[in-house]
Amino acid sequence: MRLDRDIHLSKALVIDPNPTSRSILVAQLRDFGIGTVVQCGRVADARNQLEARGFDIVLCENNFAGNDAAGQQLLDDLRRHQLLPLSTVFIMISSEATYNKVAEAAESALDSFLIKPHTAAGLGDRILHARRRKKVLRDIFEAVDESRFDDAIRLCLKRFEERGEFWLFAARVGAELLLTHDRHREAWGLYEAVLKAQTLPWARLGVARAQVEANEPGKALSTLESLTADQPNFVDAYDVMGRIHVDQGNLDEAAAVFMRAASLTPDSVTRLQKVGMLSFYLERHDDALKALERSVGIGISSKMFDPQTLVLLAFVRWRQSDSKGVQRCNENLEHLLSRSPDSQRLRRFAGVVRVLELMLRLQHADVQQAVADLALEVREASFDIEAACNLLSLLARLADVGYTLEQADEWVDAIGLRHCTAKSMTELLARAAQPHAPFVERIRACQHRVLEVSEAAMAFSLAGDPGSSVRTLLDNGRASLNGKLIDTARLVLQRHHGRIEGAAELQATIDDLRQRYFTLPTRLPIGDSPGRKAGGLALRGAVASALGAEPAPPVAAAT
């Protein structure tokens, strides 16, 4: 039985823990004329295969070692991290007992289900149907791959309006493209139009995502609460809800939401990392240890793994005086660094964990010198909120156990004045400093000083002197490197450009500062992928273009 004339050019991957079932599927695919068939019996091996090479067809058993959604979690992570293109046919194999649960979770990211027991003809029909969808929508996918996004959106809308074949999927692609390219209201309208045709969970989630992008988080939370009440296992909805809480500085609420998501997908590396990181900052040490260790155990060789996990795990193990555990974290980071020796981020991580090792060895002089070396980077352009939290966590723990660092207050103030740019940022910094209450007070004081400067500067503008407003904001922003002050100066200058003497010179100064210091991410670092946004559809070309570059591939570490 040959499915189509091009099938011999296809490459397939079979993922099944049962050798007998796996061999049957492999034999059926070869009977269909598929040119290359690869097989594996473990999720970890499958993840490595899919990260390393492309496949046209993937057949995946959903149940592995008692986990009745392991296949779904693999699919979810691959989509999330841009590792499974839309051109790949992904078919889940499931028993009837688990079908509804998996279908609910995977409804739009999956090409088809195959219910056991199945026949070769049944499998062939599903592959044929899925490949047809890829071919029918080829013009859309090609437009996306070639970065012709306006054309892709037009084609999607045309197919939706005409109710052409696969019109619902075309609508989802179109709405995702609209969101990715900041056409939030249009995306919102398209999702609403889909809902009028069919009440689909992914469309309801799309409405919430559009509301977030349109800066209406309250409406988005309301939409998500309604969605999760109706669809309690729709995990992507929890991802979006958790991200909203994080961005608003509600870390307790975010942790609860991500804990729920991780309980539904216990093998999801990214969700485990979020739970572990938030639990760390909330000082829920047992939860942090459990989630972070599991993240390392199942994901360290994956492209989905965030090395920041090792830093926070080292902090937790240090608290337990687990010198061997801290050493393992350091060894893993050194292995990562050997693969990417130019990574400043990894060097900082290794430096922080090295200090924890020195503390456990009671090498006090070396500790003080190593911390001072780390603090030299506080005003570097690349010293982002993640680096700030790591250094602040280290300083707080040093102070808590009695280390006296003469410049500690100065370093904490430099961190606070630079990175207290929003409530969420201040909240994370305060949580990082929590082991030493005086540092928490200094961070809060820094936030207050930033607000005072901003209010005083804006008073000049209200009094009819916008030039003094811009100069006050700019002087303080340049001294502290606070992005909020610099950006407020830009906005005031933009609004009153014609009334401000020396506006061109001020604009040049602002542009220089923004280019040198403010190209870093402005969202809280909780293990997010640089690819697909929470709840989004993975469109490789569209996402890469919106980010301005191809996402850099992570490196693998030794376990």
N, C-alpha and C positions, 0 to 999 in steps of 0.2 A: 504494500500500500504506500504509494508516494503522494504526499500532501499537495505539493505544488512544484513547479519546474525548478525553483531556486532552492529547494529544501536541502540539496546536497551541499550547498555552500554554508549551511548553518552550523553553529557550534552550540551544544547543549550541555547543561550541568544537571545532574540528578543528585538530590540531597535526601538521604533516607537512612535512618539508623539500622534498619532491618536489612541484612544482606540479601535475603530472598526477594523482598519487595524491590530493592534497589536493582538487582540483576534483571528482574522482569521488566522494569521501566526502561532500563538501558537497552534491552533486547527489542522492546517495542519501538523505541526511538530509532534504532538502527534499521528496523524493518521499514520505517517510514522513509528511509533514505537520507537521514541526517548524517552529514559528513563526519563530524567530530562529537563524541559523547564522553564527558568527564563525569566521574562519580566520587562522592565522599559520604561518610557516615556520621560526621560530627558537624555541629553548627559552626564551631570555631574554624574547622577546615574549610567549610563552605564560605565563610566570611573572607578568609584569606584568598581563596580562589577568585571570588567576585571582586575583591579589591585589586587583584593583580592582573586580571584579564577580562575581556569582554565576552559575553555570551548572548546568543540570539534567543535562546529558550532556556528557562530554568523551571524544573519540576522540584517542588520542595514539600516534603512531609512536614506536617505542622506539629506533630507530637514527638518530643524527644525526651526520653528518660523521665517520664511522668509530667513533663511540662507541656500542657495541651495547647500552648500558643507560642512555642519557640520559633516555629517557622514564620509566624506573623511578626514576631519581634525582630527577626533577622531582616525581613522585608522592610519593616518600618525604619530600622536604623540605616539600611542601605539607601532608601529613598531620601531620608533626612540629610544624609551626607553626600548627596550627589554621586553615588557610586553605582546607581542602576539607572541607565538611560531609559527614556520612554519607549525607545525602539525595542527593548528587551521584553519578550513575552514571559511573564512570571505566573505560573499556575501552582496553586496550593493544593496539596492532597490532604484530605481530612476525613475522619470518620463522621457519620451522621450526627453523633452525639455532640460534637464540637462545632458543627457547621455554623449554627446561628451566631454563636459567640464570635467566631473568627470573621464571619461575613460582616458583622456589625462593625468590627474594628478596622477591617481592611477594605471596605466596600469600594473605594474609588482608586486605591493604589494597586489593585490586583487585577489581572486580566481574566482569571477564571478560577473556579473551584473544581476539583475532581473528587467525588465522593466514593469511598471504598464500600464494597468491591466495585471495580470498574473494568471495562473492556477496552481492548485496543482501539476499537472503533470510537468509543466515547472519548478517549484521550485524543485521538486524531481529530475529532470534531472540534474539541476545545482549542487545540493548537491552531487549526485552520481558521476558526472564528477570530481568535486573537490576532493572528497574522493579518487577517483581512482588515481589522481595525487599524493596524499600523499602516497598511497600504492605502486605505481610504483617506486617512488623515496625513498622508505623507507630505502633501504640500504645506501643511501647517508646521509639521516637525522640521521640514527643510528650511522654512522661513525663520524659525527659531534658531536653528543651528547656524544660519548665515547672518544672524543678528538683524534680520528684516522684521522688526517687531511690529511696526505699524501694519505691514502686510499680514503677518500672522494673526494679529487682532482682528483685522478686517475679515479674513477667511473664517475665523472662529465665529464671529458675529453673524456672518452670512449663513453659515451652516446652522447656527442656532435659530435664526429667524425663519429659515426655510424648513426647519425640522428635517434636515438632511440626515443621512445615516450617521449614527454616533454623535448626534447633536448635543447630547448632555455632556459627553466628555469634551467636545469642542468648546462648549460654554465654560467648562471648568478651566481649560487651558487659557481661554481668552481672559477670563476674570483674573487668573493668576498673573498673566502678563500685564494687565491693567494695574494691579496692585504693585507689581515689581517696578513699574515705571511711573509711580506716584500719581496715577489717575484713579484716586481712591473712590471718589463719588461715582465714577462710571462703573468701577468694579462692584461697588455696593448695589447699584441699580441692576447690574447683570445678575448678581446672586439673588436679589429679590425677584427678578423675572423668572429665574429657575425655580424658585420656591413656589411661585404661582402655578407653574406647570407640574411640579412634583415636589413633595415635601421631603427633601433629601438632607441628611445630617451634614454632609460636606458643604452644602449651600448655606445652611444656617451658620456653620462655622465660618464660612467665607464672609457672611454679613458681619460677624463679630470682628474678624480680622480687618475688614474695611473700616469699621467703626474705630478700631485702634489707630489705624493709619490716618484717619480723619481727626485724630486727637479728641475722641469721645470715649475714653476708657470706661466711664460709668455705664454708658449704653452697652458697650461691649461685654462688661461683666454681667449685666442683666441678661443679655442674649445667651451667654455661655452658661449661666446658672439654669436657665430654662432648658437649654440643650442637654446638659449633663443630667438634669432631672429626668428627661425623657430617654436619654441614651447614656446610662451610667458607665458603660464600658468603652465609650468613644474617647480614646486616650488623647488624640490630638487636641481635643477641646480643653483638656486639663493643661496641656503644654501652653496654649495661648493664655489661659486664665492665670497660670503660674507666672508667666512672663509679665503680665500686667501688674500683678502684685509686686513683683521684684522692682519693676520700673517706678512704682509708686512708693517704694521703701517699706512695703509691708512684708517683711521677711518671714514672720511667723505664718502668715496666711499662705505665702508662696511655698514654704516648706510643707505645709499640710497638703496642698494641691499636688505638688510633685511626689510626695509620699504615696498618694493615691495612684498616681500614674505609674510609679515604679512597682507598686503592688500588682497592678494589672499586667505589667510587662517586666518580670523580674530579671530578664536577660538583656534588657536595653542598657547599653553602656552609658549613653548620654543621660538618661533619666537617673540612673544610679549616681552619676557624677553630680547632677544637680542636687539630689537629696543629700549626698555626702558633703558637698560644699556649703549648702545652706545650714545643715546641721552643725557643721564646724563653727560657723559664725554665730549660731544661736547657742553655742556651748552645750549641745546635746551630744556628748562625747561618744556614748554607746552607739547611737544612730549613725554618727559620722564614721566611726570605725567600721561598722558593719557595711555601710554603703561604699565607702572608699576602698576597702579591701576587696569587696566583690568586683568593683570596677576594674581594679588592677588585675584580679584573678582571671576575669573573662575577656578583658579588653586591651591589655597593654600592648599587644602586637597588632592592634587594629588601627586603622586610620581615624577611627572615631574617638580614640583615646586622647584625653587632654592631660599633658604632663603636670599641670597644676594640681591634679589629683595626688600625685606623689608628694608634693610639698605639704599639702594639708594633712595627708596621711602621716607624714613624718612628724608634724606637730602633735598629732594625736598619740602616736607611739612614744614621742619624747615625754609627753605628760605621764605615760605609764612607765617611764624609765626603761623602755624596751630598746636597748642599745642595738641589738641585732636587727630589730625592725627598722630603726632609723638608718642603719647601715645599708639594708636592702634597698630602701628608697634612694639613698645616695648612689648606690651602684647602678640602679636602673637609670637614674638621671645622667650619670657619667656615660652609660652606654648610649643613651639618646644623644648626648653631646658629642660623642665620638663620631656619630653619623652625621651630625649637623654642627660642626665646630664653629661656624660663624653665627650661630643663633645666640643673640644677646639675651633673649628670654630664657633659654635653657641655662645659660651661664648664671643668670640671676637665681634661678631655681636651685641650681647646684650649690651656689654660695649660701643661700638660706639654710639648706639642709646640712651643709658642712658646719655651720655655726651650731646647729642642734647637736651634732655629733661631738663637737668640741666641748659643749656644755656638759654632756654626759660624762666626758672624760675629765672634767674639772680642769681643763686647760684655760685658765681665766685670761691670761695675757693674750693668748691666741684668739680667744673669743672677742675681746675688745677690739683688736686690730681688724679682725674679719668683719665685724659689724661696721666699724668706721669705713672700711673699704666699700661696703654695700651702700652706705649713706652718701658716699661721694656722688652717687648717680641721681640724687633727689631732684636736681634741676636739669637733668638731661632731657632731651626732647622725647625719648622713648620711654621715660619713666611714667608709665600709665597707672590707672587705678588698681590694676592687679598687682603691679610691683609695689605700689604704695601700701596696699593691704598686707602683703607679705612682710614688708619691712616693719610696718606698724605692729603686726602680730608678734614678730620677733622681739621688738623693743619692749612690748608690753609684758611678754613672758620673762624676758631678762630682768626687768624691773621687779616683777612679781616674786622672783626667787632671790632677789637681793643684789643683783648686779648694779653698780653705780657707773653710769656713762655720763660724763660731763656735758656732752652736747645732745643728750637725748631729748630734752625739752625743745631745743632748737630744731632738731630733725622732725619732731612731731608737728611743730608749728609750720614748718615748711611744707610738710605733707598736707596738713589741714588747709592752709591758705591756698594751696594749689588745687586741691581736688574737692573741696566743698563747693561744688557747683550746682547741686540740686539736693533735695531732701533724700533721695535714694542713695546718692553717693555719700552724703554725711552719715546716714544710718549705717552703711556698710563699714565705713571707717571707724565709727564708734563701736561697732560690734568687734572689729578686728582688735581694737585697743582695750576691750572689756576686761581682760585679766588684770589691768592696772587702772583703777578708777581715775587717778589724776590725769592720765592720758586721755581718757574719755572726756573729761572736763575741758581739756585743751582743744580737742577736736570740736566740741560744741562751741567753745569760745571763738574758734577760727570761723565757723559758720556765721556766728553773730557779727564778727568783724567784716566779713564779706558783705553781709546784708547792710551793715551800717554804711560802708563805703558806697554801695550801690544807691542807697536812699539819699545820701548826701549829694552824690553826683547828679542824680535825677532832679534834686531840688533846684540846681542851677538851671536846668533845662526848663522847668516849670516857671522859673522866674524870668525867662526870656534870654538866657545865656547858654545856649546849647554847646558853644565852644568850650566853656569851662567844664561842662558836663563830660564831654568827650575826653578832654585832657585829664580830668580827675580819674575817670575810669581807666584810661590808657596808662597813666603813671602807676596806678595801683596794680593793674593787670600785668604790666611789664615786670613789676617788682615781685609779684607773687606767682606769675604764670597761671593765674586763675582764668579758665576759659570763659566763665560766665561774664566776668568783668570786661574781657576783651570783646566778646560778642555783643554785649550791651553797648559798648562804645561804637562798634560797627553799625548797629541799628540806629543809634541816635545820629551818627554822622550821615547815614543814608537818608534819614528823614529830613535833616536840616542842612544838607550839604551846601546849599546856596547862601546860607546865613553864617557860615563858619569860616573865619579867616584861616588860611593855611590848610584848607580841607584836603587838598591833594597830598600834601606831605603826611598828614594824619592817616589818610587812607593807605598810603604806602607802608607806614609803620604797622598798621593793623594787619595788612595783607602779609607782611613779612613774618609777624608773630604767628599768625594763623597757619602759614605754610610750614613754619619750623616746629611749632609746638602742638598744634591742634588738629592733626590728621589722625589721631588715635581714636579707637572706639570710645563712645560716650555712654555705653550701656554697662550695667554691672556684669562682671565676668562670672558666669555660673555654668561653665562647660558647654556653651553654645557652639554649634557648628558655624563656620563661615559660609555655608551653603544655604540650604532651604530654611526659611523662617518657620517657626512653629506653626503647624497646621497647614503649611503650604504644599503645593505640588512641585516636585522637583523638575525644573526646566533648566538644564545645564547652561545653555547659552544665555538665556535671559538673566539668570542669577549672576553669572560671571560678569556680564556687561554692566548690570546695575551696581555691582561692587567695584567696578573699575579694573578688575584683573581676574585672572584665573586663580581660584583658591590654591594655596601652596599645599602640596601633599605632606601630611604628617609623616614622622619617621617611626619605625617600630623599635621597641625595646626588648631586652632579654627578660624573660619571666623570672 
